[in-house]
Amino acid sequence: MACRRCGQGKQERLAFLADTPFYTKRFAFSVGRRCRASPIRDVAKELRLDWHTVKALEQQYMREQLRRAGTPGPRVIGLDAVSIKKGHPYRIVVSDLIRHRPIWFGGPDRSEASLDQFSAGLGPRQAARIRLVVRDMWKPFRLATARPAPQASLLFDKFHVLRHLGDALDQVRKSEYARVSGRQRRFIKGQKYTLLAHRENLTLDGRRALKTLLAANKRLHTAYLLKESFGQLWDYGREGWARRFFEHWRAALKWQRLRPYEKFAAMIDRHWDGIAAYCRPDNKVALGFVEGLNNKVRVLQRRAYGLRDEEYLRLKILTCMLPAI
């Protein structure tokens, strides 16, 4: 249509049309809802649309989800880094642990400067409201969160701590495999995940293999029992009782010749403040959400056989926990 002011031909924008003018918003949102559970290729094949058209409609749907969710004002945040492709290039994911949703994805890597981008976008007023930061022991995270939110308490993610303990147990397994010879090795070979998994998650054959292994090797038996008991540390409601449990656990290492466990205990002692913070009633937050979100990101990447469009990946991550519209 011709503009009355300048006389040039312009296209009128109608509220019910999508950004792609051949489709309505209602249809775009319908496509977006389908793409929450199915790959773009399958949706395009079912609706007989071009792959790029379905992707554009889904992106409009996800941007509308973010608009309706509003600007985040988190009180408790979780920090984690996810690998986006081969070669280990990382991006930082920041989550709101009270509302259980990711609120920021970005940064060229997992450095201190990358996390500063989140702090700058959040602003000093919102940063002053943060009272708790849940993260792993990566040093740049500690430095980057101390400046914009010095009032926030630091809490180390339980699952990252236990991952270090699992690595120590695996080192003990490897050293025992190298120490023994002959028939004794067959009990240890191929049992890495049998030792690292929780007993209730093992199959019947896995439990039998674990029982045989622990009966055949005393040092691995001791290391396994220490690994299983350490999770009790997060059950205490007072820091004094938690510290007493840890001291008893560390004392049990004496004369056991478990060098990887001694290094792990020393690391826990150095980072004790960030672990004991969970004993405070106000800090009892869901520690599994950060690791669960990391797994969800890997599922999104695997389902799409890798995502080369980083903006599309950002939208998928930020909306994966939002309600459908």
C-alpha positions as CSV (number, residue, x, y, z in Angstrom):
1,M,0.0,0.0,0.0
2,A,1.1,3.6,-0.6
3,C,2.1,5.7,2.3
4,R,0.1,9.0,2.6
5,R,3.1,10.9,3.9
6,C,6.0,9.9,1.5
7,G,4.0,8.2,-1.3
8,Q,6.2,5.1,-1.2
9,G,4.9,1.6,-1.3
10,K,5.0,-0.2,2.1
11,Q,3.7,-3.4,3.6
12,E,1.2,-3.2,6.4
13,R,2.0,-5.3,9.4
14,L,-0.9,-7.2,10.9
15,A,-0.9,-8.3,14.5
16,F,-2.0,-11.8,13.8
17,L,0.7,-12.5,11.2
18,A,4.0,-14.2,12.1
19,D,7.4,-12.7,11.3
20,T,7.2,-14.8,8.1
21,P,4.2,-13.1,6.6
22,F,2.9,-16.3,4.8
23,Y,1.8,-17.8,8.2
24,T,-0.2,-16.6,11.2
25,K,1.2,-16.4,14.8
26,R,-1.2,-19.1,15.8
27,F,0.3,-21.5,13.3
28,A,3.9,-20.4,14.3
29,F,3.1,-21.2,17.9
30,S,1.7,-24.5,16.9
31,V,4.9,-25.3,15.1
32,G,6.9,-24.2,18.1
33,R,5.1,-26.5,20.4
34,R,5.7,-29.5,18.1
35,C,9.4,-28.6,18.0
36,R,9.7,-28.8,21.8
37,A,9.5,-32.6,21.5
38,S,10.6,-33.3,17.9
39,P,13.5,-32.3,15.7
40,I,13.0,-29.7,13.0
41,R,13.4,-32.3,10.3
42,D,10.5,-34.4,11.5
43,V,8.2,-31.4,12.0
44,A,9.0,-30.1,8.5
45,K,8.3,-33.5,7.0
46,E,5.0,-33.9,8.8
47,L,3.8,-30.4,7.9
48,R,5.3,-30.4,4.4
49,L,7.3,-27.2,5.0
50,D,10.8,-26.2,4.3
51,W,13.4,-26.9,7.1
52,H,14.4,-23.3,7.3
53,T,10.8,-22.1,7.5
54,V,10.1,-24.4,10.5
55,K,13.3,-23.2,12.2
56,A,12.3,-19.5,11.7
57,L,8.8,-20.2,13.1
58,E,10.2,-22.0,16.1
59,Q,12.6,-19.2,16.8
60,Q,9.7,-16.7,16.8
61,Y,7.8,-19.0,19.3
62,M,10.8,-19.2,21.6
63,R,11.4,-15.4,21.6
64,E,7.7,-15.0,22.5
65,Q,8.2,-17.4,25.4
66,L,11.2,-15.3,26.7
67,R,9.2,-12.1,26.3
68,R,6.3,-13.5,28.4
69,A,8.7,-14.8,31.0
70,G,10.0,-11.3,31.7
71,T,13.3,-10.0,32.9
72,P,14.9,-12.3,35.5
73,G,15.6,-11.0,39.0
74,P,17.2,-14.0,40.6
75,R,18.0,-14.5,44.3
76,V,19.8,-17.8,44.0
77,I,21.8,-18.6,40.9
78,G,23.7,-21.7,39.6
79,L,26.7,-21.5,37.4
80,D,27.9,-24.2,35.0
81,A,29.8,-24.5,31.8
82,V,28.6,-26.6,28.8
83,S,30.6,-27.8,25.8
84,I,28.9,-26.8,22.5
85,K,31.0,-28.9,20.1
86,K,34.2,-30.9,19.6
87,G,37.4,-29.3,20.7
88,H,35.9,-28.3,24.1
89,P,34.7,-24.7,23.4
90,Y,32.6,-23.8,26.4
91,R,29.7,-21.5,27.1
92,I,28.4,-20.5,30.5
93,V,24.9,-21.2,31.6
94,V,23.4,-19.3,34.6
95,S,20.2,-20.7,36.2
96,D,17.6,-19.3,38.6
97,L,17.5,-22.1,41.2
98,I,14.3,-20.8,42.8
99,R,12.2,-20.6,39.6
100,H,14.1,-23.6,38.1
101,R,14.9,-22.0,34.7
102,P,18.1,-21.0,32.9
103,I,18.3,-17.2,32.5
104,W,21.6,-16.6,30.6
105,F,23.7,-18.4,28.1
106,G,26.8,-16.9,26.5
107,G,30.4,-15.9,26.7
108,P,33.2,-17.0,24.4
109,D,34.6,-19.5,27.0
110,R,34.3,-20.2,30.7
111,S,36.7,-17.5,31.8
112,E,36.2,-14.7,34.3
113,A,35.6,-12.2,31.4
114,S,32.8,-14.3,30.1
115,L,30.9,-14.3,33.4
116,D,31.5,-10.5,33.6
117,Q,29.2,-10.2,30.5
118,F,26.3,-11.7,32.6
119,S,27.0,-9.4,35.5
120,A,27.0,-6.4,33.1
121,G,23.7,-7.4,31.6
122,L,22.1,-8.1,35.0
123,G,23.0,-4.7,36.4
124,P,24.1,-3.6,39.9
125,R,20.6,-3.4,41.2
126,Q,19.7,-6.9,40.3
127,A,23.1,-8.2,41.3
128,A,22.7,-6.8,44.8
129,R,19.6,-9.0,45.3
130,I,21.6,-12.3,44.8
131,R,22.1,-14.0,48.1
132,L,23.5,-17.4,47.1
133,V,25.7,-18.6,44.2
134,V,25.9,-22.4,43.5
135,R,28.9,-23.3,41.4
136,D,31.8,-25.7,41.0
137,M,35.3,-25.1,42.2
138,W,36.5,-23.4,38.9
139,K,38.5,-20.4,40.2
140,P,37.3,-17.8,37.6
141,F,33.7,-18.4,38.7
142,R,34.7,-17.4,42.3
143,L,36.6,-14.2,41.2
144,A,33.8,-13.1,38.8
145,T,31.0,-13.5,41.3
146,A,32.8,-11.8,44.1
147,R,32.9,-8.4,42.4
148,P,29.3,-7.7,41.4
149,A,27.7,-9.7,44.3
150,P,30.0,-9.6,47.3
151,Q,27.1,-10.1,49.6
152,A,26.2,-13.5,48.1
153,S,27.2,-16.7,49.9
154,L,29.1,-19.3,47.8
155,L,28.0,-22.9,47.7
156,F,29.9,-25.6,45.9
157,D,27.7,-28.0,43.8
158,K,27.4,-31.4,45.5
159,F,27.6,-33.3,42.3
160,H,30.8,-31.6,41.2
161,V,32.4,-32.4,44.6
162,L,31.3,-36.1,44.3
163,R,32.7,-36.2,40.8
164,H,36.1,-35.5,42.3
165,L,35.6,-38.3,44.7
166,G,34.6,-40.6,41.9
167,D,37.8,-39.7,40.1
168,A,39.8,-40.5,43.2
169,L,38.1,-43.9,43.4
170,D,38.9,-44.6,39.8
171,Q,42.6,-43.8,40.4
172,V,42.6,-46.3,43.2
173,R,41.1,-48.9,40.9
174,K,43.8,-48.3,38.3
175,S,46.6,-48.5,40.8
176,E,45.2,-51.8,42.2
177,Y,44.9,-53.2,38.7
178,A,48.6,-52.3,38.1
179,R,49.6,-53.8,41.5
180,V,48.0,-57.2,41.3
181,S,48.6,-59.8,38.6
182,G,47.1,-63.0,37.2
183,R,43.6,-64.0,38.2
184,Q,43.2,-61.1,40.5
185,R,43.1,-58.6,37.6
186,R,39.9,-60.2,36.1
187,F,37.9,-59.0,39.0
188,I,38.9,-55.4,38.5
189,K,39.0,-55.1,34.7
190,G,35.9,-53.4,33.2
191,Q,34.3,-52.6,36.6
192,K,34.8,-48.8,36.5
193,Y,31.1,-47.9,36.3
194,T,30.2,-50.7,38.7
195,L,32.2,-49.0,41.4
196,L,31.1,-45.4,40.5
197,A,27.4,-46.1,40.3
198,H,25.0,-46.1,43.3
199,R,24.3,-49.6,44.4
200,E,20.5,-49.2,43.9
201,N,21.1,-48.2,40.3
202,L,22.9,-51.4,39.5
203,T,21.4,-54.4,37.7
204,L,21.4,-57.8,39.3
205,D,24.5,-58.8,37.4
206,G,26.1,-55.5,38.4
207,R,25.5,-56.2,42.0
208,R,27.0,-59.7,41.8
209,A,30.1,-58.3,40.0
210,L,30.4,-55.6,42.7
211,K,30.1,-58.2,45.5
212,T,32.8,-60.4,43.9
213,L,35.1,-57.4,43.4
214,L,34.8,-56.1,46.9
215,A,35.4,-59.6,48.3
216,A,38.5,-60.0,46.2
217,N,40.2,-56.7,46.9
218,K,40.4,-55.2,50.4
219,R,41.7,-51.8,49.4
220,L,39.0,-51.3,46.8
221,H,36.4,-52.4,49.4
222,T,37.6,-49.8,51.8
223,A,37.7,-47.1,49.1
224,Y,34.1,-48.0,48.0
225,L,32.7,-47.8,51.5
226,L,34.3,-44.4,52.1
227,K,32.9,-43.2,48.8
228,E,29.4,-44.3,49.6
229,S,29.5,-42.8,53.1
230,F,30.8,-39.4,52.1
231,G,27.4,-38.3,50.7
232,Q,26.1,-38.1,54.3
233,L,28.0,-34.8,54.7
234,W,25.1,-32.9,53.1
235,D,22.5,-34.3,55.5
236,Y,23.6,-32.3,58.5
237,G,21.8,-29.2,59.6
238,R,24.7,-27.7,61.6
239,E,28.2,-26.9,60.4
240,G,29.7,-28.3,63.6
241,W,28.2,-31.7,63.1
242,A,29.2,-31.7,59.4
243,R,32.8,-30.8,60.3
244,R,32.9,-33.6,62.9
245,F,31.7,-36.1,60.4
246,F,34.3,-34.9,57.9
247,E,37.1,-35.2,60.5
248,H,36.1,-38.8,61.3
249,W,35.9,-39.6,57.6
250,R,39.4,-38.2,57.0
251,A,40.7,-40.1,60.1
252,A,39.5,-43.3,58.6
253,L,42.0,-42.8,55.7
254,K,44.9,-43.3,58.1
255,W,47.0,-46.4,57.3
256,Q,44.8,-47.2,54.3
257,R,47.4,-46.1,51.7
258,L,44.7,-44.3,49.6
259,R,46.7,-41.4,48.2
260,P,44.0,-40.1,45.8
261,Y,41.6,-40.0,48.8
262,E,44.1,-38.0,50.9
263,K,44.4,-35.4,48.1
264,F,40.6,-35.3,47.9
265,A,40.3,-34.7,51.6
266,A,42.9,-31.9,51.4
267,M,40.8,-30.3,48.6
268,I,37.7,-30.4,50.7
269,D,39.5,-28.9,53.6
270,R,40.6,-26.0,51.5
271,H,37.1,-25.3,50.1
272,W,35.3,-26.1,53.4
273,D,33.4,-22.8,53.6
274,G,31.7,-23.4,50.2
275,I,30.6,-26.9,51.3
276,A,29.5,-26.1,54.9
277,A,27.3,-23.3,53.6
278,Y,24.7,-25.9,52.7
279,C,24.1,-26.5,56.5
280,R,22.4,-23.2,56.8
281,P,18.6,-23.4,56.5
282,D,18.4,-20.6,54.0
283,N,20.8,-22.4,51.6
284,K,18.8,-25.6,51.3
285,V,18.3,-25.4,47.5
286,A,17.9,-28.1,44.8
287,L,21.5,-28.9,44.0
288,G,20.6,-31.3,41.2
289,F,19.1,-28.7,38.9
290,V,22.4,-27.4,37.5
291,E,23.6,-30.9,36.6
292,G,20.2,-31.9,35.3
293,L,20.2,-28.8,33.0
294,N,23.6,-29.8,31.8
295,N,22.2,-33.2,30.8
296,K,19.2,-31.6,29.1
297,V,21.5,-29.5,27.0
298,R,23.4,-32.6,25.9
299,V,20.1,-34.3,25.0
300,L,19.2,-31.2,22.8
301,Q,22.5,-31.4,21.0
302,R,22.3,-35.2,20.5
303,R,18.7,-35.0,19.2
304,A,19.8,-32.4,16.6
305,Y,23.1,-34.3,15.8
306,G,24.9,-31.1,16.9
307,L,23.8,-27.5,16.6
308,R,25.9,-25.1,14.5
309,D,23.6,-22.1,15.0
310,E,24.6,-20.8,18.5
311,E,21.7,-18.3,18.6
312,Y,19.3,-21.2,18.1
313,L,21.0,-23.2,20.8
314,R,20.8,-20.2,23.1
315,L,17.0,-20.0,22.6
316,K,16.6,-23.7,23.1
317,I,18.4,-23.7,26.4
318,L,16.7,-20.6,27.8
319,T,13.2,-21.9,26.9
320,C,13.6,-25.6,27.8
321,M,12.1,-25.1,31.3
322,L,9.5,-22.5,30.3
323,P,5.8,-23.5,30.0
324,A,4.4,-23.9,26.5
325,I,2.3,-21.1,25.0
